[in-house]
């Protein structure tokens, strides 16, 4: 657990530990203090699920919520798709902690149902061929990118840039100025530049100057 000078969040830190014990080892409970997006994770129970430790940054999903301000008309977000550091799929749920109208923290519960899905697959496999599961997966593709859990803000930025490059099927050395501008706009919409030092990291990944990144951002305002 990391120190927080917010008394409200200190109360939630105790709740984090309690929920982790009460729900069991397949549920990760994580508490974020939004004072510092680069080191927002101040308490976590069952951290083996995502592989994170206190001091980890906000996720791409949390940054997007801060950017689009969806917390202003909702108190929580449930059943989001997450992906742990070791590649496990998680069901992510987030409660917005507010002090009046101000968002001060996030309490997240991430469920790893892999053990239950494995048992379910074995049972269904007794009466359905493997092709059945393949066809079901093909009919229900995931539309939104997963919430990615990392231990460093640099990884958050790197993952976001990689997704945009993959989406365009292009490498950094072949980017045009317009393509860089489009990527920066997409990253800004996702809240990546709320991460301290993101401009430097993005400029290195896109192989352009920090001044170019600032220029692209200024065009959006």
C-alpha positions, 0 to 999 in steps of 0.5 A: 500500500502506498501513502495517500493524504486523502482521508477518503481514499485511506478509507477505501484502502481498507475496503480494498484489503477487505474485498480482496479477502472476502471475494477470494483469489480470483478477484483483484481489487485495486485502488487508484489515487488520481493525484498522480496518473503515473503512480496512481495505484495506492492499494491492491489485493490479489495483485498476482492477477494483473501482475501490478504493484503499488505505484503502477500507473493508470490504465489506458481505459482509466485515462480514456474515462478521464479524457471523455469525462464519462464519470460525470454522468455515471458512478461506475463502469462494469464488464469491461474487457481487460488483459493482464501483463501475462496475457490473461483475459479479465472482466474489469469493473470500476467504481468512480470515487468522488468528493462532491463533483470532483473525481478523486479516485477509482476502485477497480475489481478485476475478475479472472474467470479462466479457471471456470472457463477451463472447467466449462470448456471441458464439460461442454467438450463432452457434447460439442466438437471443438469446431463449435467453440471456434464458430461461436468466437468468430460470431462474437468478436471483441469490438473495443480494445482491452484494458491493459494493466502495466507497472510503468507509464512508459508501457501504457504509452508504448502499448497505445502507440503500438495499437495505432500503428497496427491499426494502420499497418504501418511502421514508424519509419514510413509514417507521413506527417498526416498519419502522425497527426492522426495518431497523435489525435487518437492518442489524445482522445484516449487520454494518453497525454495525461501521463507525465512524460508522454510527449517525449515517449510518443515522439520517440516511438513515432520518430519525430520531435517533441515540438511536432507532437506539441504542434499536432496537439495545438491544432486540436485545440 
